[in-house]
Amino acid sequence: MRMQWLGKYREGGLLIMRVALGVLFIILTGPVLLFPARWPAFGSAIRNLGLSSNFSFWGFLGALAGCLGGALIIFGLFFRPGVLLVLAITIVHMLGVLDRSGSLRPALAAVELCLILTGLLFVGPGKYSVDKN
């Protein structure tokens, strides 16, 4: 009740969340994209989906999806496809953590990020975006 005044800053809060998540994904996947020697290690996560070859290709594709999706989230341009790109690599990561540990506890951060990204799919980019829905 006492914090109802925060409701008028809803769009600003969504912008902060969008920029923070976009920067997070660029920081996590940008170095992988810049250094091809890291592509096989990053792409080896695709084993969680039953694929066991071309790790360099999958690493490049995953790093590109993370950087491109993060940039699209920041600007709000093609927001939902950008969220789907980073959600895909987050789900692959979550499956890997679940497979290695056999427990949900180590994967809670990835599960939480998947839930946040799923929520953003429904909410959309908000008023402060490049495409101005």
VMD Tcl script that builds the backbone (N, CA, C; Angstrom):
set m [mol new atoms 399]
animate dup $m
set s [atomselect $m all]
$s set {name element resname resid chain x y z} {
  {N N MET 1 A 0.815 -1.198 0.000}
  {CA C MET 1 A 0.000 0.000 0.000}
  {C C MET 1 A 0.859 1.263 0.000}
  {N N ARG 2 A 1.876 1.284 0.806}
  {CA C ARG 2 A 2.683 2.490 0.906}
  {C C ARG 2 A 3.589 2.701 -0.295}
  {N N MET 3 A 3.799 1.682 -1.090}
  {CA C MET 3 A 4.727 1.800 -2.209}
  {C C MET 3 A 4.013 1.886 -3.553}
  {N N GLN 4 A 2.788 2.335 -3.568}
  {CA C GLN 4 A 2.041 2.440 -4.813}
  {C C GLN 4 A 2.638 3.467 -5.759}
  {N N TRP 5 A 3.380 4.400 -5.253}
  {CA C TRP 5 A 3.990 5.432 -6.088}
  {C C TRP 5 A 5.016 4.840 -7.052}
  {N N LEU 6 A 5.511 3.639 -6.736}
  {CA C LEU 6 A 6.465 2.989 -7.626}
  {C C LEU 6 A 5.810 2.541 -8.936}
  {N N GLY 7 A 4.504 2.424 -8.961}
  {CA C GLY 7 A 3.789 1.976 -10.152}
  {C C GLY 7 A 4.002 2.889 -11.345}
  {N N LYS 8 A 4.243 4.165 -11.112}
  {CA C LYS 8 A 4.446 5.080 -12.240}
  {C C LYS 8 A 5.827 4.923 -12.879}
  {N N TYR 9 A 6.701 4.128 -12.254}
  {CA C TYR 9 A 8.040 3.877 -12.803}
  {C C TYR 9 A 8.165 2.478 -13.400}
  {N N ARG 10 A 7.047 1.876 -13.702}
  {CA C ARG 10 A 7.017 0.508 -14.226}
  {C C ARG 10 A 7.840 0.366 -15.503}
  {N N GLU 11 A 7.693 1.291 -16.430}
  {CA C GLU 11 A 8.419 1.210 -17.701}
  {C C GLU 11 A 9.923 1.390 -17.495}
  {N N GLY 12 A 10.297 2.250 -16.565}
  {CA C GLY 12 A 11.720 2.425 -16.249}
  {C C GLY 12 A 12.311 1.167 -15.628}
  {N N GLY 13 A 11.555 0.502 -14.775}
  {CA C GLY 13 A 12.006 -0.747 -14.173}
  {C C GLY 13 A 12.187 -1.841 -15.206}
  {N N LEU 14 A 11.279 -1.886 -16.169}
  {CA C LEU 14 A 11.397 -2.865 -17.245}
  {C C LEU 14 A 12.625 -2.575 -18.104}
  {N N LEU 15 A 12.902 -1.300 -18.337}
  {CA C LEU 15 A 14.101 -0.922 -19.095}
  {C C LEU 15 A 15.367 -1.344 -18.358}
  {N N ILE 16 A 15.403 -1.119 -17.051}
  {CA C ILE 16 A 16.573 -1.517 -16.252}
  {C C ILE 16 A 16.769 -3.031 -16.320}
  {N N MET 17 A 15.696 -3.779 -16.201}
  {CA C MET 17 A 15.791 -5.233 -16.251}
  {C C MET 17 A 16.245 -5.698 -17.636}
  {N N ARG 18 A 15.713 -5.075 -18.683}
  {CA C ARG 18 A 16.096 -5.427 -20.047}
  {C C ARG 18 A 17.576 -5.177 -20.302}
  {N N VAL 19 A 18.054 -4.004 -19.919}
  {CA C VAL 19 A 19.453 -3.657 -20.146}
  {C C VAL 19 A 20.367 -4.564 -19.323}
  {N N ALA 20 A 20.004 -4.821 -18.075}
  {CA C ALA 20 A 20.838 -5.663 -17.214}
  {C C ALA 20 A 20.959 -7.083 -17.772}
  {N N LEU 21 A 19.843 -7.664 -18.198}
  {CA C LEU 21 A 19.890 -9.024 -18.749}
  {C C LEU 21 A 20.643 -9.061 -20.078}
  {N N GLY 22 A 20.438 -8.057 -20.912}
  {CA C GLY 22 A 21.147 -8.007 -22.182}
  {C C GLY 22 A 22.647 -7.892 -21.999}
  {N N VAL 23 A 23.069 -7.026 -21.092}
  {CA C VAL 23 A 24.499 -6.867 -20.809}
  {C C VAL 23 A 25.062 -8.146 -20.211}
  {N N LEU 24 A 24.316 -8.808 -19.345}
  {CA C LEU 24 A 24.759 -10.071 -18.763}
  {C C LEU 24 A 25.058 -11.099 -19.848}
  {N N PHE 25 A 24.159 -11.249 -20.802}
  {CA C PHE 25 A 24.376 -12.239 -21.856}
  {C C PHE 25 A 25.522 -11.844 -22.776}
  {N N ILE 26 A 25.700 -10.560 -23.030}
  {CA C ILE 26 A 26.825 -10.132 -23.861}
  {C C ILE 26 A 28.145 -10.367 -23.132}
  {N N ILE 27 A 28.179 -10.105 -21.835}
  {CA C ILE 27 A 29.402 -10.342 -21.054}
  {C C ILE 27 A 29.734 -11.831 -21.001}
  {N N LEU 28 A 28.717 -12.676 -20.889}
  {CA C LEU 28 A 28.952 -14.116 -20.793}
  {C C LEU 28 A 29.333 -14.750 -22.125}
  {N N THR 29 A 28.752 -14.290 -23.209}
  {CA C THR 29 A 28.986 -14.952 -24.490}
  {C C THR 29 A 29.903 -14.185 -25.431}
  {N N GLY 30 A 30.135 -12.921 -25.174}
  {CA C GLY 30 A 30.996 -12.114 -26.029}
  {C C GLY 30 A 32.418 -12.637 -26.137}
  {N N PRO 31 A 33.087 -12.929 -25.008}
  {CA C PRO 31 A 34.451 -13.461 -25.109}
  {C C PRO 31 A 34.520 -14.789 -25.860}
  {N N VAL 32 A 33.488 -15.595 -25.751}
  {CA C VAL 32 A 33.464 -16.868 -26.480}
  {C C VAL 32 A 33.378 -16.588 -27.979}
  {N N LEU 33 A 32.567 -15.622 -28.362}
  {CA C LEU 33 A 32.414 -15.293 -29.771}
  {C C LEU 33 A 33.703 -14.720 -30.363}
  {N N LEU 34 A 34.435 -13.960 -29.577}
  {CA C LEU 34 A 35.654 -13.314 -30.072}
  {C C LEU 34 A 36.838 -14.260 -30.218}
  {N N PHE 35 A 36.869 -15.339 -29.448}
  {CA C PHE 35 A 38.012 -16.257 -29.459}
  {C C PHE 35 A 37.565 -17.644 -29.933}
  {N N PRO 36 A 37.820 -17.960 -31.202}
  {CA C PRO 36 A 37.369 -19.247 -31.753}
  {C C PRO 36 A 37.893 -20.473 -31.013}
  {N N ALA 37 A 38.981 -20.335 -30.276}
  {CA C ALA 37 A 39.491 -21.488 -29.520}
  {C C ALA 37 A 38.520 -21.906 -28.419}
  {N N ARG 38 A 37.631 -21.025 -28.024}
  {CA C ARG 38 A 36.656 -21.340 -26.970}
  {C C ARG 38 A 35.376 -21.967 -27.496}
  {N N TRP 39 A 35.177 -21.943 -28.808}
  {CA C TRP 39 A 33.939 -22.454 -29.374}
  {C C TRP 39 A 33.684 -23.924 -29.061}
  {N N PRO 40 A 34.677 -24.814 -29.175}
  {CA C PRO 40 A 34.374 -26.240 -28.890}
  {C C PRO 40 A 33.927 -26.483 -27.445}
  {N N ALA 41 A 34.561 -25.811 -26.497}
  {CA C ALA 41 A 34.170 -26.009 -25.096}
  {C C ALA 41 A 32.757 -25.479 -24.845}
  {N N PHE 42 A 32.452 -24.325 -25.425}
  {CA C PHE 42 A 31.122 -23.739 -25.255}
  {C C PHE 42 A 30.074 -24.594 -25.963}
  {N N GLY 43 A 30.425 -25.110 -27.132}
  {CA C GLY 43 A 29.485 -25.915 -27.912}
  {C C GLY 43 A 29.299 -27.314 -27.399}
  {N N SER 44 A 30.189 -27.765 -26.518}
  {CA C SER 44 A 30.045 -29.126 -25.996}
  {C C SER 44 A 28.789 -29.282 -25.139}
  {N N ALA 45 A 28.180 -28.184 -24.752}
  {CA C ALA 45 A 26.936 -28.259 -23.988}
  {C C ALA 45 A 25.802 -28.863 -24.811}
  {N N ILE 46 A 25.965 -28.887 -26.120}
  {CA C ILE 46 A 24.919 -29.436 -26.978}
  {C C ILE 46 A 24.769 -30.943 -26.767}
  {N N ARG 47 A 25.730 -31.559 -26.086}
  {CA C ARG 47 A 25.603 -32.982 -25.731}
  {C C ARG 47 A 24.327 -33.242 -24.935}
  {N N ASN 48 A 23.879 -32.246 -24.202}
  {CA C ASN 48 A 22.680 -32.393 -23.385}
  {C C ASN 48 A 21.433 -32.633 -24.230}
  {N N LEU 49 A 21.525 -32.308 -25.514}
  {CA C LEU 49 A 20.408 -32.552 -26.421}
  {C C LEU 49 A 20.630 -33.784 -27.292}
  {N N GLY 50 A 21.693 -34.530 -26.994}
  {CA C GLY 50 A 21.945 -35.768 -27.699}
  {C C GLY 50 A 22.840 -35.638 -28.927}
  {N N LEU 51 A 23.368 -34.462 -29.197}
  {CA C LEU 51 A 24.262 -34.281 -30.340}
  {C C LEU 51 A 25.703 -34.427 -29.869}
  {N N SER 52 A 26.522 -35.101 -30.680}
  {CA C SER 52 A 27.883 -35.374 -30.206}
  {C C SER 52 A 28.956 -35.034 -31.234}
  {N N SER 53 A 28.696 -34.069 -32.088}
  {CA C SER 53 A 29.717 -33.664 -33.048}
  {C C SER 53 A 29.551 -32.186 -33.384}
  {N N ASN 54 A 30.538 -31.656 -34.091}
  {CA C ASN 54 A 30.536 -30.257 -34.538}
  {C C ASN 54 A 30.425 -29.264 -33.379}
  {N N PHE 55 A 31.183 -29.492 -32.323}
  {CA C PHE 55 A 31.106 -28.623 -31.152}
  {C C PHE 55 A 31.540 -27.197 -31.469}
  {N N SER 56 A 32.488 -27.028 -32.391}
  {CA C SER 56 A 32.914 -25.677 -32.772}
  {C C SER 56 A 31.762 -24.907 -33.400}
  {N N PHE 57 A 31.033 -25.557 -34.287}
  {CA C PHE 57 A 29.886 -24.910 -34.925}
  {C C PHE 57 A 28.829 -24.533 -33.898}
  {N N TRP 58 A 28.507 -25.467 -33.007}
  {CA C TRP 58 A 27.477 -25.203 -32.006}
  {C C TRP 58 A 27.944 -24.138 -31.016}
  {N N GLY 59 A 29.245 -24.122 -30.707}
  {CA C GLY 59 A 29.777 -23.088 -29.824}
  {C C GLY 59 A 29.670 -21.715 -30.450}
  {N N PHE 60 A 30.025 -21.617 -31.734}
  {CA C PHE 60 A 29.891 -20.346 -32.437}
  {C C PHE 60 A 28.432 -19.917 -32.489}
  {N N LEU 61 A 27.546 -20.850 -32.820}
  {CA C LEU 61 A 26.123 -20.532 -32.924}
  {C C LEU 61 A 25.547 -20.097 -31.579}
  {N N GLY 62 A 25.939 -20.786 -30.500}
  {CA C GLY 62 A 25.456 -20.421 -29.173}
  {C C GLY 62 A 25.974 -19.061 -28.735}
  {N N ALA 63 A 27.251 -18.779 -28.991}
  {CA C ALA 63 A 27.815 -17.481 -28.619}
  {C C ALA 63 A 27.186 -16.364 -29.447}
  {N N LEU 64 A 26.965 -16.617 -30.725}
  {CA C LEU 64 A 26.310 -15.618 -31.564}
  {C C LEU 64 A 24.879 -15.364 -31.101}
  {N N ALA 65 A 24.171 -16.436 -30.753}
  {CA C ALA 65 A 22.796 -16.297 -30.256}
  {C C ALA 65 A 22.771 -15.498 -28.959}
  {N N GLY 66 A 23.735 -15.734 -28.067}
  {CA C GLY 66 A 23.778 -14.999 -26.813}
  {C C GLY 66 A 24.064 -13.518 -27.007}
  {N N CYS 67 A 25.034 -13.203 -27.858}
  {CA C CYS 67 A 25.378 -11.792 -28.102}
  {C C CYS 67 A 24.277 -11.065 -28.866}
  {N N LEU 68 A 23.793 -11.697 -29.922}
  {CA C LEU 68 A 22.742 -11.069 -30.716}
  {C C LEU 68 A 21.454 -10.925 -29.900}
  {N N GLY 69 A 21.093 -11.977 -29.182}
  {CA C GLY 69 A 19.894 -11.901 -28.341}
  {C C GLY 69 A 20.027 -10.851 -27.259}
  {N N GLY 70 A 21.214 -10.756 -26.636}
  {CA C GLY 70 A 21.432 -9.729 -25.619}
  {C C GLY 70 A 21.301 -8.324 -26.184}
  {N N ALA 71 A 21.851 -8.097 -27.373}
  {CA C ALA 71 A 21.746 -6.776 -28.007}
  {C C ALA 71 A 20.295 -6.457 -28.360}
  {N N LEU 72 A 19.571 -7.435 -28.872}
  {CA C LEU 72 A 18.162 -7.209 -29.217}
  {C C LEU 72 A 17.328 -6.915 -27.971}
  {N N ILE 73 A 17.652 -7.572 -26.872}
  {CA C ILE 73 A 16.933 -7.319 -25.614}
  {C C ILE 73 A 17.213 -5.902 -25.127}
  {N N ILE 74 A 18.467 -5.479 -25.189}
  {CA C ILE 74 A 18.820 -4.136 -24.719}
  {C C ILE 74 A 18.046 -3.068 -25.479}
  {N N PHE 75 A 18.037 -3.166 -26.796}
  {CA C PHE 75 A 17.395 -2.130 -27.606}
  {C C PHE 75 A 15.891 -2.300 -27.718}
  {N N GLY 76 A 15.376 -3.466 -27.406}
  {CA C GLY 76 A 13.945 -3.699 -27.522}
  {C C GLY 76 A 13.504 -3.899 -28.959}
  {N N LEU 77 A 14.458 -4.042 -29.864}
  {CA C LEU 77 A 14.164 -4.260 -31.273}
  {C C LEU 77 A 14.102 -5.760 -31.513}
  {N N PHE 78 A 13.045 -6.250 -32.119}
  {CA C PHE 78 A 12.813 -7.695 -32.261}
  {C C PHE 78 A 13.023 -8.363 -30.894}
  {N N PHE 79 A 12.355 -7.821 -29.897}
  {CA C PHE 79 A 12.565 -8.210 -28.506}
  {C C PHE 79 A 12.270 -9.680 -28.260}
  {N N ARG 80 A 11.121 -10.139 -28.680}
  {CA C ARG 80 A 10.741 -11.528 -28.390}
  {C C ARG 80 A 11.635 -12.546 -29.097}
  {N N PRO 81 A 12.013 -12.352 -30.361}
  {CA C PRO 81 A 13.003 -13.280 -30.937}
  {C C PRO 81 A 14.341 -13.235 -30.190}
  {N N GLY 82 A 14.740 -12.067 -29.705}
  {CA C GLY 82 A 15.971 -11.968 -28.914}
  {C C GLY 82 A 15.876 -12.748 -27.619}
  {N N VAL 83 A 14.723 -12.662 -26.971}
  {CA C VAL 83 A 14.520 -13.420 -25.735}
  {C C VAL 83 A 14.538 -14.914 -26.036}
  {N N LEU 84 A 13.954 -15.324 -27.148}
  {CA C LEU 84 A 13.964 -16.746 -27.509}
  {C C LEU 84 A 15.385 -17.254 -27.757}
  {N N LEU 85 A 16.244 -16.422 -28.344}
  {CA C LEU 85 A 17.634 -16.830 -28.573}
  {C C LEU 85 A 18.352 -17.095 -27.250}
  {N N VAL 86 A 18.246 -16.157 -26.310}
  {CA C VAL 86 A 18.955 -16.355 -25.042}
  {C C VAL 86 A 18.265 -17.407 -24.179}
  {N N LEU 87 A 16.971 -17.560 -24.336}
  {CA C LEU 87 A 16.266 -18.612 -23.606}
  {C C LEU 87 A 16.721 -19.992 -24.075}
  {N N ALA 88 A 16.981 -20.132 -25.362}
  {CA C ALA 88 A 17.440 -21.423 -25.888}
  {C C ALA 88 A 18.789 -21.805 -25.287}
  {N N ILE 89 A 19.740 -20.872 -25.225}
  {CA C ILE 89 A 21.042 -21.239 -24.666}
  {C C ILE 89 A 20.957 -21.419 -23.153}
  {N N THR 90 A 20.039 -20.723 -22.507}
  {CA C THR 90 A 19.860 -20.906 -21.068}
  {C C THR 90 A 19.255 -22.273 -20.761}
  {N N ILE 91 A 18.339 -22.730 -21.587}
  {CA C ILE 91 A 17.738 -24.052 -21.385}
  {C C ILE 91 A 18.788 -25.148 -21.586}
  {N N VAL 92 A 19.642 -24.999 -22.606}
  {CA C VAL 92 A 20.699 -25.994 -22.823}
  {C C VAL 92 A 21.639 -26.019 -21.624}
  {N N HIS 93 A 21.971 -24.834 -21.109}
  {CA C HIS 93 A 22.829 -24.775 -19.914}
  {C C HIS 93 A 22.149 -25.437 -18.720}
  {N N MET 94 A 20.864 -25.153 -18.523}
  {CA C MET 94 A 20.126 -25.714 -17.393}
  {C C MET 94 A 20.078 -27.243 -17.477}
  {N N LEU 95 A 19.857 -27.766 -18.673}
  {CA C LEU 95 A 19.833 -29.219 -18.847}
  {C C LEU 95 A 21.186 -29.836 -18.517}
  {N N GLY 96 A 22.258 -29.142 -18.863}
  {CA C GLY 96 A 23.594 -29.645 -18.548}
  {C C GLY 96 A 23.864 -29.678 -17.063}
  {N N VAL 97 A 23.457 -28.628 -16.364}
  {CA C VAL 97 A 23.654 -28.595 -14.913}
  {C C VAL 97 A 22.810 -29.658 -14.241}
  {N N LEU 98 A 21.583 -29.845 -14.697}
  {CA C LEU 98 A 20.718 -30.881 -14.132}
  {C C LEU 98 A 21.277 -32.270 -14.394}
  {N N ASP 99 A 21.839 -32.484 -15.578}
  {CA C ASP 99 A 22.382 -33.788 -15.944}
  {C C ASP 99 A 23.624 -34.121 -15.121}
  {N N ARG 100 A 24.499 -33.136 -14.921}
  {CA C ARG 100 A 25.733 -33.381 -14.167}
  {C C ARG 100 A 25.465 -33.636 -12.698}
  {N N SER 101 A 24.569 -32.872 -12.116}
  {CA C SER 101 A 24.380 -32.962 -10.669}
  {C C SER 101 A 23.294 -33.958 -10.277}
  {N N GLY 102 A 22.289 -34.114 -11.117}
  {CA C GLY 102 A 21.175 -34.983 -10.773}
  {C C GLY 102 A 20.246 -34.368 -9.743}
  {N N SER 103 A 20.521 -33.129 -9.377}
  {CA C SER 103 A 19.735 -32.434 -8.364}
  {C C SER 103 A 19.314 -31.076 -8.914}
  {N N LEU 104 A 18.211 -30.586 -8.424}
  {CA C LEU 104 A 17.715 -29.291 -8.883}
  {C C LEU 104 A 18.474 -28.131 -8.244}
  {N N ARG 105 A 19.017 -28.319 -7.068}
  {CA C ARG 105 A 19.636 -27.223 -6.338}
  {C C ARG 105 A 20.741 -26.498 -7.101}
  {N N PRO 106 A 21.697 -27.180 -7.742}
  {CA C PRO 106 A 22.729 -26.457 -8.489}
  {C C PRO 106 A 22.193 -25.732 -9.724}
  {N N ALA 107 A 21.046 -26.156 -10.203}
  {CA C ALA 107 A 20.483 -25.556 -11.410}
  {C C ALA 107 A 19.472 -24.455 -11.115}
  {N N LEU 108 A 19.323 -24.079 -9.854}
  {CA C LEU 108 A 18.289 -23.102 -9.516}
  {C C LEU 108 A 18.501 -21.753 -10.196}
  {N N ALA 109 A 19.741 -21.309 -10.340}
  {CA C ALA 109 A 19.993 -20.023 -11.002}
  {C C ALA 109 A 19.559 -20.086 -12.468}
  {N N ALA 110 A 19.855 -21.191 -13.137}
  {CA C ALA 110 A 19.443 -21.331 -14.531}
  {C C ALA 110 A 17.928 -21.457 -14.654}
  {N N VAL 111 A 17.309 -22.163 -13.728}
  {CA C VAL 111 A 15.849 -22.282 -13.735}
  {C C VAL 111 A 15.214 -20.910 -13.524}
  {N N GLU 112 A 15.770 -20.156 -12.579}
  {CA C GLU 112 A 15.248 -18.817 -12.313}
  {C C GLU 112 A 15.383 -17.914 -13.534}
  {N N LEU 113 A 16.520 -17.979 -14.209}
  {CA C LEU 113 A 16.724 -17.161 -15.394}
  {C C LEU 113 A 15.766 -17.574 -16.511}
  {N N CYS 114 A 15.511 -18.864 -16.643}
  {CA C CYS 114 A 14.533 -19.331 -17.635}
  {C C CYS 114 A 13.137 -18.787 -17.332}
  {N N LEU 115 A 12.768 -18.765 -16.064}
  {CA C LEU 115 A 11.453 -18.239 -15.685}
  {C C LEU 115 A 11.351 -16.740 -15.938}
  {N N ILE 116 A 12.424 -16.003 -15.647}
  {CA C ILE 116 A 12.431 -14.562 -15.905}
  {C C ILE 116 A 12.311 -14.290 -17.398}
  {N N LEU 117 A 13.075 -15.018 -18.199}
  {CA C LEU 117 A 13.014 -14.825 -19.651}
  {C C LEU 117 A 11.648 -15.201 -20.209}
  {N N THR 118 A 11.038 -16.264 -19.664}
  {CA C THR 118 A 9.695 -16.647 -20.098}
  {C C THR 118 A 8.691 -15.549 -19.755}
  {N N GLY 119 A 8.823 -14.962 -18.579}
  {CA C GLY 119 A 7.957 -13.843 -18.207}
  {C C GLY 119 A 8.138 -12.654 -19.134}
  {N N LEU 120 A 9.378 -12.369 -19.509}
  {CA C LEU 120 A 9.639 -11.258 -20.428}
  {C C LEU 120 A 9.031 -11.506 -21.804}
  {N N LEU 121 A 8.940 -12.777 -22.208}
  {CA C LEU 121 A 8.282 -13.082 -23.479}
  {C C LEU 121 A 6.841 -12.573 -23.484}
  {N N PHE 122 A 6.159 -12.727 -22.354}
  {CA C PHE 122 A 4.768 -12.302 -22.257}
  {C C PHE 122 A 4.636 -10.800 -22.051}
  {N N VAL 123 A 5.547 -10.206 -21.292}
  {CA C VAL 123 A 5.446 -8.781 -20.956}
  {C C VAL 123 A 5.795 -7.898 -22.144}
  {N N GLY 124 A 6.830 -8.257 -22.878}
  {CA C GLY 124 A 7.260 -7.450 -24.007}
  {C C GLY 124 A 8.296 -6.422 -23.594}
  {N N PRO 125 A 8.753 -5.593 -24.549}
  {CA C PRO 125 A 9.854 -4.685 -24.277}
  {C C PRO 125 A 9.467 -3.438 -23.481}
  {N N GLY 126 A 8.216 -3.090 -23.443}
  {CA C GLY 126 A 7.807 -1.887 -22.727}
  {C C GLY 126 A 7.826 -0.657 -23.630}
  {N N LYS 127 A 7.590 0.484 -23.021}
  {CA C LYS 127 A 7.469 1.731 -23.758}
  {C C LYS 127 A 8.795 2.235 -24.299}
  {N N TYR 128 A 9.870 2.014 -23.557}
  {CA C TYR 128 A 11.178 2.535 -23.955}
  {C C TYR 128 A 11.931 1.498 -24.782}
  {N N SER 129 A 11.577 1.394 -26.038}
  {CA C SER 129 A 12.265 0.457 -26.933}
  {C C SER 129 A 12.425 1.113 -28.292}
  {N N VAL 130 A 13.328 0.581 -29.074}
  {CA C VAL 130 A 13.620 1.160 -30.385}
  {C C VAL 130 A 12.430 1.019 -31.326}
  {N N ASP 131 A 11.740 -0.109 -31.262}
  {CA C ASP 131 A 10.641 -0.313 -32.221}
  {C C ASP 131 A 9.341 0.348 -31.803}
  {N N LYS 132 A 9.232 0.850 -30.612}
  {CA C LYS 132 A 8.054 1.582 -30.121}
  {C C LYS 132 A 6.750 0.882 -30.480}
  {N N ASN 133 A 6.559 -0.301 -29.872}
  {CA C ASN 133 A 5.358 -1.122 -30.151}
  {C C ASN 133 A 4.142 -0.251 -30.196}
}
mol reanalyze $m
mol bondsrecalc $m
mol representation Tube
mol addrep $m
